[in-house]
Amino acid sequence: DQLLFAPTFTVVFYTWMRTLEVGAFSPDLIMATLQLKFMSTLLAKWSFWPGVSLFNFRYVPQRLRVFVINVFGILWSCYISMVNAQH
């Protein structure tokens, strides 16, 4: 998941956000954003999600695992939205 989908989703996220912000597909702006934010976002993602998954599978009862992942997903969405908003 983290080796294949994390980089792909990061590119898709920033591409989509820049396209929505500008109102048109702008490859130059997207590439500039990716050069600036891709690696730091990916490293943050790799630091965050494996620990969350380990915690979730090790300590959280099975009936609560989806809830816990959703809570951490909200936290991650707040973080990545904040990173995206920084110019």
C-alpha positions as CSV (number, residue, x, y, z in Angstrom):
1,D,0.0,0.0,0.0
2,Q,2.6,2.6,1.1
3,L,5.1,1.7,-1.7
4,L,2.7,1.7,-4.6
5,F,-0.4,3.7,-3.7
6,A,1.1,6.4,-1.5
7,P,3.3,8.0,-4.3
8,T,0.5,7.6,-6.8
9,F,-2.2,9.1,-4.5
10,T,0.1,12.0,-3.6
11,V,0.6,12.9,-7.3
12,V,-3.2,12.6,-7.9
13,F,-4.0,14.7,-4.9
14,Y,-1.7,17.6,-5.8
15,T,-2.8,17.4,-9.5
16,W,-6.4,17.5,-8.6
17,M,-6.0,20.3,-6.0
18,R,-4.0,22.5,-8.4
19,T,-6.5,21.9,-11.2
20,L,-9.4,22.9,-9.0
21,E,-7.6,25.9,-7.6
22,V,-6.6,27.3,-11.0
23,G,-9.8,26.2,-12.8
24,A,-7.9,24.5,-15.6
25,F,-5.3,21.8,-16.0
26,S,-1.9,23.5,-15.7
27,P,1.0,21.1,-16.0
28,D,3.6,23.7,-15.2
29,L,1.9,24.7,-11.9
30,I,1.4,21.0,-11.1
31,M,5.0,20.1,-11.7
32,A,6.2,23.1,-9.6
33,T,3.9,22.0,-6.7
34,L,5.1,18.4,-7.0
35,Q,8.7,19.5,-7.0
36,L,8.1,21.5,-3.9
37,K,5.8,19.2,-1.8
38,F,5.9,15.7,-3.1
39,M,8.9,14.2,-1.1
40,S,8.0,15.9,2.2
41,T,4.4,14.8,1.9
42,L,5.5,11.2,1.0
43,L,7.9,11.1,3.9
44,A,5.2,12.4,6.3
45,K,2.8,9.8,4.9
46,W,5.4,7.0,5.4
47,S,6.0,8.2,8.9
48,F,2.3,8.4,9.8
49,W,0.4,5.5,8.3
50,P,2.6,2.5,9.1
51,G,2.5,3.5,12.8
52,V,-1.2,4.0,12.7
53,S,-1.7,0.6,11.0
54,L,0.6,-1.1,13.5
55,F,-1.2,0.5,16.4
56,N,-4.6,-0.4,14.9
57,F,-3.9,-4.0,14.2
58,R,-2.0,-4.6,17.5
59,Y,-4.1,-2.8,20.1
60,V,-7.5,-2.0,18.7
61,P,-10.3,-4.6,18.9
62,Q,-11.4,-5.8,15.5
63,R,-14.9,-4.2,15.8
64,L,-13.3,-0.7,16.3
65,R,-10.6,-0.8,13.6
66,V,-12.5,0.9,10.9
67,F,-13.5,3.7,13.3
68,V,-9.9,4.2,14.4
69,I,-8.6,4.3,10.8
70,N,-11.3,6.8,9.9
71,V,-10.3,9.1,12.9
72,F,-6.7,9.0,11.8
73,G,-7.8,9.6,8.2
74,I,-9.5,12.8,9.3
75,L,-6.3,13.9,11.0
76,W,-4.3,13.0,7.9
77,S,-6.7,15.0,5.7
78,C,-6.4,18.0,7.9
79,Y,-2.6,17.8,7.7
80,I,-2.4,17.3,3.9
81,S,-4.9,20.1,3.4
82,M,-2.8,22.4,5.6
83,V,0.3,21.5,3.6
84,N,-1.5,22.1,0.3
85,A,-2.7,25.5,1.5
86,Q,0.9,26.7,2.2
87,H,2.4,28.6,-0.7
